[in-house]
Amino acid sequence: MKHNSDFRYDLEIGLTFETKLYELLGKKIEVKRDFKCLETGNIFVEYRSRCNPSGIATSEADYYCYWLSDYHFIMIEKDELKKLCRKYLNSNRDVLGGDSNTSKGILLPLTDFYK
């Protein structure tokens, strides 16, 4: 799959997969695509954007599904994901990111998902 930095395109793809997963599992799932994480070893978990709560702080999803490559996904309960992120608040893993670095989030190590 080609990389595309167009937010509208990413939103359309994410909504398509969220709908399919909801139909399959009956739970509200937020899908995030992060094809760089297999290279970096981290997933960016947004909690603030443009000085307002966003991402995991406002999501109504039951689960988060991280789409890591054409063949790799990680699914996790939102509350468990929040627990994993909290220990990194106000650390060197609490960073700016997203489009034009207007978001704040946690660089969560992939290894944290397997502990």
Jmol script that loads the backbone (N, CA, C; Angstrom):
load data "model"
ATOM      1  N   MET A   1       0.842  -1.177   0.000  1.00  0.00           N
ATOM      2  CA  MET A   1       0.000   0.000   0.000  1.00  0.00           C
ATOM      3  C   MET A   1       0.885   1.238   0.000  1.00  0.00           C
ATOM      4  N   LYS A   2       0.480   2.226  -0.773  1.00  0.00           N
ATOM      5  CA  LYS A   2       1.242   3.465  -0.865  1.00  0.00           C
ATOM      6  C   LYS A   2       1.012   4.336   0.358  1.00  0.00           C
ATOM      7  N   HIS A   3       2.040   5.119   0.708  1.00  0.00           N
ATOM      8  CA  HIS A   3       1.915   6.099   1.786  1.00  0.00           C
ATOM      9  C   HIS A   3       1.205   7.327   1.243  1.00  0.00           C
ATOM     10  N   ASN A   4       0.346   7.938   2.058  1.00  0.00           N
ATOM     11  CA  ASN A   4      -0.350   9.154   1.665  1.00  0.00           C
ATOM     12  C   ASN A   4      -0.475  10.021   2.900  1.00  0.00           C
ATOM     13  N   SER A   5      -0.047  11.285   2.807  1.00  0.00           N
ATOM     14  CA  SER A   5      -0.101  12.170   3.968  1.00  0.00           C
ATOM     15  C   SER A   5      -1.347  13.048   3.963  1.00  0.00           C
ATOM     16  N   ASP A   6      -2.313  12.757   3.099  1.00  0.00           N
ATOM     17  CA  ASP A   6      -3.555  13.522   3.016  1.00  0.00           C
ATOM     18  C   ASP A   6      -4.499  13.039   4.116  1.00  0.00           C
ATOM     19  N   PHE A   7      -4.849  13.928   5.050  1.00  0.00           N
ATOM     20  CA  PHE A   7      -5.694  13.547   6.186  1.00  0.00           C
ATOM     21  C   PHE A   7      -7.036  12.993   5.725  1.00  0.00           C
ATOM     22  N   ARG A   8      -7.640  13.600   4.704  1.00  0.00           N
ATOM     23  CA  ARG A   8      -8.965  13.126   4.239  1.00  0.00           C
ATOM     24  C   ARG A   8      -8.880  11.703   3.724  1.00  0.00           C
ATOM     25  N   TYR A   9      -7.809  11.382   3.020  1.00  0.00           N
ATOM     26  CA  TYR A   9      -7.610  10.025   2.526  1.00  0.00           C
ATOM     27  C   TYR A   9      -7.458   9.057   3.697  1.00  0.00           C
ATOM     28  N   ASP A  10      -6.602   9.420   4.648  1.00  0.00           N
ATOM     29  CA  ASP A  10      -6.392   8.571   5.824  1.00  0.00           C
ATOM     30  C   ASP A  10      -7.686   8.378   6.601  1.00  0.00           C
ATOM     31  N   LEU A  11      -8.480   9.440   6.736  1.00  0.00           N
ATOM     32  CA  LEU A  11      -9.753   9.344   7.447  1.00  0.00           C
ATOM     33  C   LEU A  11     -10.692   8.379   6.745  1.00  0.00           C
ATOM     34  N   GLU A  12     -10.781   8.475   5.430  1.00  0.00           N
ATOM     35  CA  GLU A  12     -11.656   7.588   4.659  1.00  0.00           C
ATOM     36  C   GLU A  12     -11.245   6.126   4.826  1.00  0.00           C
ATOM     37  N   ILE A  13      -9.945   5.854   4.736  1.00  0.00           N
ATOM     38  CA  ILE A  13      -9.442   4.485   4.911  1.00  0.00           C
ATOM     39  C   ILE A  13      -9.746   3.994   6.329  1.00  0.00           C
ATOM     40  N   GLY A  14      -9.457   4.828   7.329  1.00  0.00           N
ATOM     41  CA  GLY A  14      -9.708   4.453   8.721  1.00  0.00           C
ATOM     42  C   GLY A  14     -11.167   4.152   8.980  1.00  0.00           C
ATOM     43  N   LEU A  15     -12.067   4.990   8.481  1.00  0.00           N
ATOM     44  CA  LEU A  15     -13.502   4.782   8.691  1.00  0.00           C
ATOM     45  C   LEU A  15     -13.974   3.494   8.030  1.00  0.00           C
ATOM     46  N   THR A  16     -13.424   3.179   6.874  1.00  0.00           N
ATOM     47  CA  THR A  16     -13.780   1.938   6.189  1.00  0.00           C
ATOM     48  C   THR A  16     -13.429   0.736   7.052  1.00  0.00           C
ATOM     49  N   PHE A  17     -12.213   0.715   7.595  1.00  0.00           N
ATOM     50  CA  PHE A  17     -11.791  -0.409   8.427  1.00  0.00           C
ATOM     51  C   PHE A  17     -12.518  -0.423   9.773  1.00  0.00           C
ATOM     52  N   GLU A  18     -12.798   0.738  10.352  1.00  0.00           N
ATOM     53  CA  GLU A  18     -13.550   0.790  11.601  1.00  0.00           C
ATOM     54  C   GLU A  18     -14.929   0.175  11.411  1.00  0.00           C
ATOM     55  N   THR A  19     -15.572   0.482  10.301  1.00  0.00           N
ATOM     56  CA  THR A  19     -16.898  -0.067  10.020  1.00  0.00           C
ATOM     57  C   THR A  19     -16.832  -1.578   9.864  1.00  0.00           C
ATOM     58  N   LYS A  20     -15.846  -2.062   9.125  1.00  0.00           N
ATOM     59  CA  LYS A  20     -15.704  -3.510   8.936  1.00  0.00           C
ATOM     60  C   LYS A  20     -15.454  -4.224  10.260  1.00  0.00           C
ATOM     61  N   LEU A  21     -14.588  -3.654  11.093  1.00  0.00           N
ATOM     62  CA  LEU A  21     -14.304  -4.281  12.384  1.00  0.00           C
ATOM     63  C   LEU A  21     -15.522  -4.241  13.300  1.00  0.00           C
ATOM     64  N   TYR A  22     -16.274  -3.145  13.270  1.00  0.00           N
ATOM     65  CA  TYR A  22     -17.488  -3.067  14.092  1.00  0.00           C
ATOM     66  C   TYR A  22     -18.481  -4.145  13.665  1.00  0.00           C
ATOM     67  N   GLU A  23     -18.648  -4.301  12.357  1.00  0.00           N
ATOM     68  CA  GLU A  23     -19.564  -5.331  11.856  1.00  0.00           C
ATOM     69  C   GLU A  23     -19.108  -6.725  12.271  1.00  0.00           C
ATOM     70  N   LEU A  24     -17.810  -6.940  12.292  1.00  0.00           N
ATOM     71  CA  LEU A  24     -17.250  -8.236  12.641  1.00  0.00           C
ATOM     72  C   LEU A  24     -17.326  -8.518  14.141  1.00  0.00           C
ATOM     73  N   LEU A  25     -16.986  -7.528  14.968  1.00  0.00           N
ATOM     74  CA  LEU A  25     -16.829  -7.752  16.402  1.00  0.00           C
ATOM     75  C   LEU A  25     -17.940  -7.157  17.269  1.00  0.00           C
ATOM     76  N   GLY A  26     -18.703  -6.214  16.741  1.00  0.00           N
ATOM     77  CA  GLY A  26     -19.773  -5.593  17.519  1.00  0.00           C
ATOM     78  C   GLY A  26     -19.270  -4.625  18.574  1.00  0.00           C
ATOM     79  N   LYS A  27     -18.056  -4.132  18.432  1.00  0.00           N
ATOM     80  CA  LYS A  27     -17.471  -3.159  19.355  1.00  0.00           C
ATOM     81  C   LYS A  27     -17.008  -1.959  18.550  1.00  0.00           C
ATOM     82  N   LYS A  28     -17.042  -0.790  19.184  1.00  0.00           N
ATOM     83  CA  LYS A  28     -16.550   0.403  18.509  1.00  0.00           C
ATOM     84  C   LYS A  28     -15.028   0.408  18.576  1.00  0.00           C
ATOM     85  N   ILE A  29     -14.399   0.475  17.398  1.00  0.00           N
ATOM     86  CA  ILE A  29     -12.952   0.350  17.295  1.00  0.00           C
ATOM     87  C   ILE A  29     -12.404   1.531  16.509  1.00  0.00           C
ATOM     88  N   GLU A  30     -11.404   2.177  17.065  1.00  0.00           N
ATOM     89  CA  GLU A  30     -10.718   3.251  16.361  1.00  0.00           C
ATOM     90  C   GLU A  30      -9.500   2.657  15.685  1.00  0.00           C
ATOM     91  N   VAL A  31      -9.385   2.871  14.377  1.00  0.00           N
ATOM     92  CA  VAL A  31      -8.267   2.331  13.606  1.00  0.00           C
ATOM     93  C   VAL A  31      -7.262   3.443  13.337  1.00  0.00           C
ATOM     94  N   LYS A  32      -6.018   3.171  13.653  1.00  0.00           N
ATOM     95  CA  LYS A  32      -4.922   4.103  13.412  1.00  0.00           C
ATOM     96  C   LYS A  32      -3.893   3.405  12.544  1.00  0.00           C
ATOM     97  N   ARG A  33      -3.444   4.079  11.505  1.00  0.00           N
ATOM     98  CA  ARG A  33      -2.437   3.505  10.616  1.00  0.00           C
ATOM     99  C   ARG A  33      -1.090   4.130  10.933  1.00  0.00           C
ATOM    100  N   ASP A  34      -0.093   3.293  11.169  1.00  0.00           N
ATOM    101  CA  ASP A  34       1.249   3.778  11.491  1.00  0.00           C
ATOM    102  C   ASP A  34       2.263   2.827  10.872  1.00  0.00           C
ATOM    103  N   PHE A  35       2.544   3.021   9.583  1.00  0.00           N
ATOM    104  CA  PHE A  35       3.444   2.117   8.872  1.00  0.00           C
ATOM    105  C   PHE A  35       4.908   2.357   9.210  1.00  0.00           C
ATOM    106  N   LYS A  36       5.253   3.427   9.922  1.00  0.00           N
ATOM    107  CA  LYS A  36       6.637   3.677  10.313  1.00  0.00           C
ATOM    108  C   LYS A  36       7.009   2.971  11.605  1.00  0.00           C
ATOM    109  N   CYS A  37       6.030   2.525  12.368  1.00  0.00           N
ATOM    110  CA  CYS A  37       6.323   1.989  13.698  1.00  0.00           C
ATOM    111  C   CYS A  37       7.188   0.733  13.668  1.00  0.00           C
ATOM    112  N   LEU A  38       7.090  -0.068  12.623  1.00  0.00           N
ATOM    113  CA  LEU A  38       7.938  -1.257  12.566  1.00  0.00           C
ATOM    114  C   LEU A  38       9.407  -0.883  12.380  1.00  0.00           C
ATOM    115  N   GLU A  39       9.672   0.296  11.817  1.00  0.00           N
ATOM    116  CA  GLU A  39      11.039   0.805  11.696  1.00  0.00           C
ATOM    117  C   GLU A  39      11.490   1.483  12.987  1.00  0.00           C
ATOM    118  N   THR A  40      10.601   2.275  13.592  1.00  0.00           N
ATOM    119  CA  THR A  40      10.985   3.071  14.767  1.00  0.00           C
ATOM    120  C   THR A  40      10.836   2.313  16.074  1.00  0.00           C
ATOM    121  N   GLY A  41       9.948   1.320  16.105  1.00  0.00           N
ATOM    122  CA  GLY A  41       9.688   0.589  17.340  1.00  0.00           C
ATOM    123  C   GLY A  41       8.712   1.295  18.264  1.00  0.00           C
ATOM    124  N   ASN A  42       8.065   2.365  17.774  1.00  0.00           N
ATOM    125  CA  ASN A  42       7.129   3.154  18.589  1.00  0.00           C
ATOM    126  C   ASN A  42       5.833   3.426  17.839  1.00  0.00           C
ATOM    127  N   ILE A  43       4.770   3.576  18.603  1.00  0.00           N
ATOM    128  CA  ILE A  43       3.492   4.045  18.076  1.00  0.00           C
ATOM    129  C   ILE A  43       3.207   5.392  18.721  1.00  0.00           C
ATOM    130  N   PHE A  44       2.766   6.357  17.922  1.00  0.00           N
ATOM    131  CA  PHE A  44       2.401   7.672  18.436  1.00  0.00           C
ATOM    132  C   PHE A  44       0.936   7.632  18.856  1.00  0.00           C
ATOM    133  N   VAL A  45       0.669   7.856  20.143  1.00  0.00           N
ATOM    134  CA  VAL A  45      -0.692   7.849  20.680  1.00  0.00           C
ATOM    135  C   VAL A  45      -1.054   9.289  21.026  1.00  0.00           C
ATOM    136  N   GLU A  46      -1.854   9.900  20.172  1.00  0.00           N
ATOM    137  CA  GLU A  46      -2.235  11.307  20.352  1.00  0.00           C
ATOM    138  C   GLU A  46      -3.232  11.469  21.494  1.00  0.00           C
ATOM    139  N   TYR A  47      -3.032  12.546  22.283  1.00  0.00           N
ATOM    140  CA  TYR A  47      -4.007  12.878  23.323  1.00  0.00           C
ATOM    141  C   TYR A  47      -4.382  14.361  23.316  1.00  0.00           C
ATOM    142  N   ARG A  48      -3.704  15.152  22.490  1.00  0.00           N
ATOM    143  CA  ARG A  48      -3.984  16.587  22.432  1.00  0.00           C
ATOM    144  C   ARG A  48      -3.657  17.077  21.024  1.00  0.00           C
ATOM    145  N   SER A  49      -4.476  18.004  20.508  1.00  0.00           N
ATOM    146  CA  SER A  49      -4.203  18.595  19.211  1.00  0.00           C
ATOM    147  C   SER A  49      -4.665  20.043  19.194  1.00  0.00           C
ATOM    148  N   ARG A  50      -3.792  20.908  18.752  1.00  0.00           N
ATOM    149  CA  ARG A  50      -4.087  22.341  18.664  1.00  0.00           C
ATOM    150  C   ARG A  50      -4.645  22.871  19.994  1.00  0.00           C
ATOM    151  N   CYS A  51      -3.976  22.464  21.071  1.00  0.00           N
ATOM    152  CA  CYS A  51      -4.280  22.909  22.445  1.00  0.00           C
ATOM    153  C   CYS A  51      -5.607  22.391  22.999  1.00  0.00           C
ATOM    154  N   ASN A  52      -6.190  21.378  22.388  1.00  0.00           N
ATOM    155  CA  ASN A  52      -7.441  20.800  22.877  1.00  0.00           C
ATOM    156  C   ASN A  52      -7.293  19.298  23.057  1.00  0.00           C
ATOM    157  N   PRO A  53      -7.991  18.726  24.043  1.00  0.00           N
ATOM    158  CA  PRO A  53      -7.982  17.269  24.177  1.00  0.00           C
ATOM    159  C   PRO A  53      -8.431  16.622  22.865  1.00  0.00           C
ATOM    160  N   SER A  54      -7.797  15.534  22.505  1.00  0.00           N
ATOM    161  CA  SER A  54      -8.144  14.828  21.265  1.00  0.00           C
ATOM    162  C   SER A  54      -7.664  13.388  21.385  1.00  0.00           C
ATOM    163  N   GLY A  55      -7.788  12.666  20.312  1.00  0.00           N
ATOM    164  CA  GLY A  55      -7.271  11.299  20.268  1.00  0.00           C
ATOM    165  C   GLY A  55      -7.812  10.439  21.387  1.00  0.00           C
ATOM    166  N   ILE A  56      -6.907   9.777  22.084  1.00  0.00           N
ATOM    167  CA  ILE A  56      -7.295   8.840  23.125  1.00  0.00           C
ATOM    168  C   ILE A  56      -8.028   9.527  24.285  1.00  0.00           C
ATOM    169  N   ALA A  57      -7.804  10.822  24.470  1.00  0.00           N
ATOM    170  CA  ALA A  57      -8.462  11.560  25.559  1.00  0.00           C
ATOM    171  C   ALA A  57      -9.949  11.789  25.296  1.00  0.00           C
ATOM    172  N   THR A  58     -10.350  11.748  24.036  1.00  0.00           N
ATOM    173  CA  THR A  58     -11.754  12.031  23.701  1.00  0.00           C
ATOM    174  C   THR A  58     -12.452  10.898  22.960  1.00  0.00           C
ATOM    175  N   SER A  59     -11.724   9.872  22.594  1.00  0.00           N
ATOM    176  CA  SER A  59     -12.289   8.780  21.799  1.00  0.00           C
ATOM    177  C   SER A  59     -13.406   8.057  22.541  1.00  0.00           C
ATOM    178  N   GLU A  60     -14.446   7.709  21.807  1.00  0.00           N
ATOM    179  CA  GLU A  60     -15.551   6.924  22.365  1.00  0.00           C
ATOM    180  C   GLU A  60     -15.409   5.445  22.025  1.00  0.00           C
ATOM    181  N   ALA A  61     -14.293   5.073  21.424  1.00  0.00           N
ATOM    182  CA  ALA A  61     -14.060   3.690  21.028  1.00  0.00           C
ATOM    183  C   ALA A  61     -13.865   2.786  22.241  1.00  0.00           C
ATOM    184  N   ASP A  62     -14.196   1.524  22.063  1.00  0.00           N
ATOM    185  CA  ASP A  62     -13.929   0.506  23.079  1.00  0.00           C
ATOM    186  C   ASP A  62     -12.506  -0.033  22.927  1.00  0.00           C
ATOM    187  N   TYR A  63     -12.052  -0.092  21.686  1.00  0.00           N
ATOM    188  CA  TYR A  63     -10.747  -0.652  21.358  1.00  0.00           C
ATOM    189  C   TYR A  63     -10.026   0.260  20.374  1.00  0.00           C
ATOM    190  N   TYR A  64      -8.701   0.159  20.371  1.00  0.00           N
ATOM    191  CA  TYR A  64      -7.866   0.779  19.351  1.00  0.00           C
ATOM    192  C   TYR A  64      -7.242  -0.350  18.550  1.00  0.00           C
ATOM    193  N   CYS A  65      -7.226  -0.193  17.243  1.00  0.00           N
ATOM    194  CA  CYS A  65      -6.559  -1.143  16.364  1.00  0.00           C
ATOM    195  C   CYS A  65      -5.486  -0.375  15.615  1.00  0.00           C
ATOM    196  N   TYR A  66      -4.234  -0.756  15.834  1.00  0.00           N
ATOM    197  CA  TYR A  66      -3.132  -0.129  15.130  1.00  0.00           C
ATOM    198  C   TYR A  66      -2.776  -0.988  13.930  1.00  0.00           C
ATOM    199  N   TRP A  67      -2.867  -0.380  12.771  1.00  0.00           N
ATOM    200  CA  TRP A  67      -2.565  -1.020  11.501  1.00  0.00           C
ATOM    201  C   TRP A  67      -1.111  -0.718  11.208  1.00  0.00           C
ATOM    202  N   LEU A  68      -0.241  -1.715  11.357  1.00  0.00           N
ATOM    203  CA  LEU A  68       1.203  -1.518  11.327  1.00  0.00           C
ATOM    204  C   LEU A  68       1.837  -1.761   9.964  1.00  0.00           C
ATOM    205  N   SER A  69       1.195  -2.574   9.143  1.00  0.00           N
ATOM    206  CA  SER A  69       1.667  -2.862   7.785  1.00  0.00           C
ATOM    207  C   SER A  69       0.507  -3.535   7.058  1.00  0.00           C
ATOM    208  N   ASP A  70       0.745  -3.916   5.837  1.00  0.00           N
ATOM    209  CA  ASP A  70      -0.322  -4.602   5.106  1.00  0.00           C
ATOM    210  C   ASP A  70      -0.755  -5.896   5.802  1.00  0.00           C
ATOM    211  N   TYR A  71       0.111  -6.459   6.653  1.00  0.00           N
ATOM    212  CA  TYR A  71      -0.158  -7.765   7.256  1.00  0.00           C
ATOM    213  C   TYR A  71      -0.149  -7.791   8.775  1.00  0.00           C
ATOM    214  N   HIS A  72       0.069  -6.646   9.440  1.00  0.00           N
ATOM    215  CA  HIS A  72       0.210  -6.623  10.899  1.00  0.00           C
ATOM    216  C   HIS A  72      -0.740  -5.621  11.532  1.00  0.00           C
ATOM    217  N   PHE A  73      -1.436  -6.094  12.555  1.00  0.00           N
ATOM    218  CA  PHE A  73      -2.342  -5.263  13.336  1.00  0.00           C
ATOM    219  C   PHE A  73      -2.137  -5.567  14.812  1.00  0.00           C
ATOM    220  N   ILE A  74      -2.382  -4.570  15.655  1.00  0.00           N
ATOM    221  CA  ILE A  74      -2.431  -4.780  17.104  1.00  0.00           C
ATOM    222  C   ILE A  74      -3.756  -4.198  17.570  1.00  0.00           C
ATOM    223  N   MET A  75      -4.510  -4.971  18.341  1.00  0.00           N
ATOM    224  CA  MET A  75      -5.751  -4.469  18.905  1.00  0.00           C
ATOM    225  C   MET A  75      -5.635  -4.486  20.421  1.00  0.00           C
ATOM    226  N   ILE A  76      -6.121  -3.397  21.039  1.00  0.00           N
ATOM    227  CA  ILE A  76      -6.008  -3.260  22.484  1.00  0.00           C
ATOM    228  C   ILE A  76      -7.204  -2.483  23.014  1.00  0.00           C
ATOM    229  N   GLU A  77      -7.681  -2.848  24.205  1.00  0.00           N
ATOM    230  CA  GLU A  77      -8.753  -2.081  24.841  1.00  0.00           C
ATOM    231  C   GLU A  77      -8.259  -0.672  25.112  1.00  0.00           C
ATOM    232  N   LYS A  78      -9.125   0.307  24.880  1.00  0.00           N
ATOM    233  CA  LYS A  78      -8.728   1.706  25.058  1.00  0.00           C
ATOM    234  C   LYS A  78      -8.236   1.975  26.475  1.00  0.00           C
ATOM    235  N   ASP A  79      -8.910   1.456  27.478  1.00  0.00           N
ATOM    236  CA  ASP A  79      -8.498   1.714  28.861  1.00  0.00           C
ATOM    237  C   ASP A  79      -7.112   1.129  29.150  1.00  0.00           C
ATOM    238  N   GLU A  80      -6.812  -0.025  28.565  1.00  0.00           N
ATOM    239  CA  GLU A  80      -5.486  -0.619  28.742  1.00  0.00           C
ATOM    240  C   GLU A  80      -4.431   0.218  28.034  1.00  0.00           C
ATOM    241  N   LEU A  81      -4.754   0.737  26.863  1.00  0.00           N
ATOM    242  CA  LEU A  81      -3.831   1.609  26.138  1.00  0.00           C
ATOM    243  C   LEU A  81      -3.537   2.870  26.946  1.00  0.00           C
ATOM    244  N   LYS A  82      -4.561   3.426  27.580  1.00  0.00           N
ATOM    245  CA  LYS A  82      -4.361   4.612  28.426  1.00  0.00           C
ATOM    246  C   LYS A  82      -3.401   4.306  29.569  1.00  0.00           C
ATOM    247  N   LYS A  83      -3.546   3.132  30.187  1.00  0.00           N
ATOM    248  CA  LYS A  83      -2.643   2.738  31.276  1.00  0.00           C
ATOM    249  C   LYS A  83      -1.197   2.661  30.791  1.00  0.00           C
ATOM    250  N   LEU A  84      -1.004   2.062  29.607  1.00  0.00           N
ATOM    251  CA  LEU A  84       0.345   1.948  29.062  1.00  0.00           C
ATOM    252  C   LEU A  84       0.959   3.324  28.813  1.00  0.00           C
ATOM    253  N   CYS A  85       0.143   4.271  28.377  1.00  0.00           N
ATOM    254  CA  CYS A  85       0.646   5.610  28.043  1.00  0.00           C
ATOM    255  C   CYS A  85       0.915   6.474  29.271  1.00  0.00           C
ATOM    256  N   ARG A  86       0.128   6.315  30.321  1.00  0.00           N
ATOM    257  CA  ARG A  86       0.241   7.205  31.489  1.00  0.00           C
ATOM    258  C   ARG A  86       1.642   7.250  32.085  1.00  0.00           C
ATOM    259  N   LYS A  87       2.338   6.130  32.084  1.00  0.00           N
ATOM    260  CA  LYS A  87       3.665   6.119  32.707  1.00  0.00           C
ATOM    261  C   LYS A  87       4.672   6.971  31.942  1.00  0.00           C
ATOM    262  N   TYR A  88       4.341   7.365  30.713  1.00  0.00           N
ATOM    263  CA  TYR A  88       5.254   8.179  29.906  1.00  0.00           C
ATOM    264  C   TYR A  88       4.875   9.663  29.867  1.00  0.00           C
ATOM    265  N   LEU A  89       3.771  10.043  30.515  1.00  0.00           N
ATOM    266  CA  LEU A  89       3.404  11.457  30.554  1.00  0.00           C
ATOM    267  C   LEU A  89       4.529  12.263  31.191  1.00  0.00           C
ATOM    268  N   ASN A  90       4.813  13.407  30.632  1.00  0.00           N
ATOM    269  CA  ASN A  90       5.857  14.317  31.121  1.00  0.00           C
ATOM    270  C   ASN A  90       7.255  13.683  31.122  1.00  0.00           C
ATOM    271  N   SER A  91       7.483  12.749  30.209  1.00  0.00           N
ATOM    272  CA  SER A  91       8.812  12.159  30.050  1.00  0.00           C
ATOM    273  C   SER A  91       9.327  12.532  28.656  1.00  0.00           C
ATOM    274  N   ASN A  92      10.476  11.993  28.296  1.00  0.00           N
ATOM    275  CA  ASN A  92      11.006  12.265  26.961  1.00  0.00           C
ATOM    276  C   ASN A  92      10.212  11.556  25.868  1.00  0.00           C
ATOM    277  N   ARG A  93       9.247  10.735  26.238  1.00  0.00           N
ATOM    278  CA  ARG A  93       8.360  10.069  25.269  1.00  0.00           C
ATOM    279  C   ARG A  93       7.050  10.834  25.074  1.00  0.00           C
ATOM    280  N   ASP A  94       6.863  11.919  25.781  1.00  0.00           N
ATOM    281  CA  ASP A  94       5.689  12.797  25.659  1.00  0.00           C
ATOM    282  C   ASP A  94       6.103  13.908  24.689  1.00  0.00           C
ATOM    283  N   VAL A  95       5.727  13.771  23.405  1.00  0.00           N
ATOM    284  CA  VAL A  95       6.322  14.592  22.350  1.00  0.00           C
ATOM    285  C   VAL A  95       5.278  15.255  21.451  1.00  0.00           C
ATOM    286  N   LEU A  96       5.754  16.218  20.680  1.00  0.00           N
ATOM    287  CA  LEU A  96       4.952  16.820  19.619  1.00  0.00           C
ATOM    288  C   LEU A  96       4.999  15.910  18.404  1.00  0.00           C
ATOM    289  N   GLY A  97       3.916  15.898  17.626  1.00  0.00           N
ATOM    290  CA  GLY A  97       3.892  15.077  16.418  1.00  0.00           C
ATOM    291  C   GLY A  97       2.675  15.404  15.581  1.00  0.00           C
ATOM    292  N   GLY A  98       2.360  14.506  14.678  1.00  0.00           N
ATOM    293  CA  GLY A  98       1.218  14.720  13.802  1.00  0.00           C
ATOM    294  C   GLY A  98       1.519  15.755  12.735  1.00  0.00           C
ATOM    295  N   ASP A  99       0.478  16.180  12.029  1.00  0.00           N
ATOM    296  CA  ASP A  99       0.628  17.160  10.966  1.00  0.00           C
ATOM    297  C   ASP A  99       1.179  18.464  11.518  1.00  0.00           C
ATOM    298  N   SER A 100       2.302  18.888  11.001  1.00  0.00           N
ATOM    299  CA  SER A 100       2.961  20.142  11.387  1.00  0.00           C
ATOM    300  C   SER A 100       3.262  20.230  12.881  1.00  0.00           C
ATOM    301  N   ASN A 101       3.422  19.089  13.541  1.00  0.00           N
ATOM    302  CA  ASN A 101       3.716  19.035  14.982  1.00  0.00           C
ATOM    303  C   ASN A 101       2.706  19.818  15.816  1.00  0.00           C
ATOM    304  N   THR A 102       1.434  19.748  15.440  1.00  0.00           N
ATOM    305  CA  THR A 102       0.387  20.455  16.185  1.00  0.00           C
ATOM    306  C   THR A 102      -0.299  19.552  17.206  1.00  0.00           C
ATOM    307  N   SER A 103       0.153  18.321  17.299  1.00  0.00           N
ATOM    308  CA  SER A 103      -0.443  17.378  18.250  1.00  0.00           C
ATOM    309  C   SER A 103       0.562  17.009  19.323  1.00  0.00           C
ATOM    310  N   LYS A 104       0.054  16.532  20.427  1.00  0.00           N
ATOM    311  CA  LYS A 104       0.878  16.055  21.534  1.00  0.00           C
ATOM    312  C   LYS A 104       0.497  14.597  21.741  1.00  0.00           C
ATOM    313  N   GLY A 105       1.491  13.767  21.987  1.00  0.00           N
ATOM    314  CA  GLY A 105       1.203  12.357  22.177  1.00  0.00           C
ATOM    315  C   GLY A 105       2.357  11.623  22.823  1.00  0.00           C
ATOM    316  N   ILE A 106       2.114  10.368  23.055  1.00  0.00           N
ATOM    317  CA  ILE A 106       3.097   9.486  23.679  1.00  0.00           C
ATOM    318  C   ILE A 106       3.703   8.591  22.612  1.00  0.00           C
ATOM    319  N   LEU A 107       5.034   8.514  22.576  1.00  0.00           N
ATOM    320  CA  LEU A 107       5.727   7.531  21.746  1.00  0.00           C
ATOM    321  C   LEU A 107       5.775   6.239  22.551  1.00  0.00           C
ATOM    322  N   LEU A 108       4.819   5.387  22.294  1.00  0.00           N
ATOM    323  CA  LEU A 108       4.678   4.144  23.049  1.00  0.00           C
ATOM    324  C   LEU A 108       5.486   3.037  22.374  1.00  0.00           C
ATOM    325  N   PRO A 109       6.453   2.445  23.099  1.00  0.00           N
ATOM    326  CA  PRO A 109       7.246   1.360  22.509  1.00  0.00           C
ATOM    327  C   PRO A 109       6.363   0.158  22.171  1.00  0.00           C
ATOM    328  N   LEU A 110       6.566  -0.421  21.002  1.00  0.00           N
ATOM    329  CA  LEU A 110       5.816  -1.618  20.630  1.00  0.00           C
ATOM    330  C   LEU A 110       5.981  -2.730  21.661  1.00  0.00           C
ATOM    331  N   THR A 111       7.145  -2.793  22.286  1.00  0.00           N
ATOM    332  CA  THR A 111       7.389  -3.847  23.274  1.00  0.00           C
ATOM    333  C   THR A 111       6.436  -3.756  24.456  1.00  0.00           C
ATOM    334  N   ASP A 112       5.895  -2.565  24.746  1.00  0.00           N
ATOM    335  CA  ASP A 112       4.934  -2.427  25.846  1.00  0.00           C
ATOM    336  C   ASP A 112       3.655  -3.214  25.598  1.00  0.00           C
ATOM    337  N   PHE A 113       3.323  -3.457  24.355  1.00  0.00           N
ATOM    338  CA  PHE A 113       2.117  -4.219  24.030  1.00  0.00           C
ATOM    339  C   PHE A 113       2.253  -5.690  24.382  1.00  0.00           C
ATOM    340  N   TYR A 114       3.479  -6.161  24.518  1.00  0.00           N
ATOM    341  CA  TYR A 114       3.725  -7.585  24.742  1.00  0.00           C
ATOM    342  C   TYR A 114       4.075  -7.944  26.162  1.00  0.00           C
ATOM    343  N   LYS A 115       4.038  -6.980  27.068  1.00  0.00           N
ATOM    344  CA  LYS A 115       4.399  -7.248  28.457  1.00  0.00           C
ATOM    345  C   LYS A 115       3.212  -7.738  29.232  1.00  0.00           C
TER     346      LYS A 115
END
end "model"
wireframe off; spacefill off
backbone 0.3
color backbone group
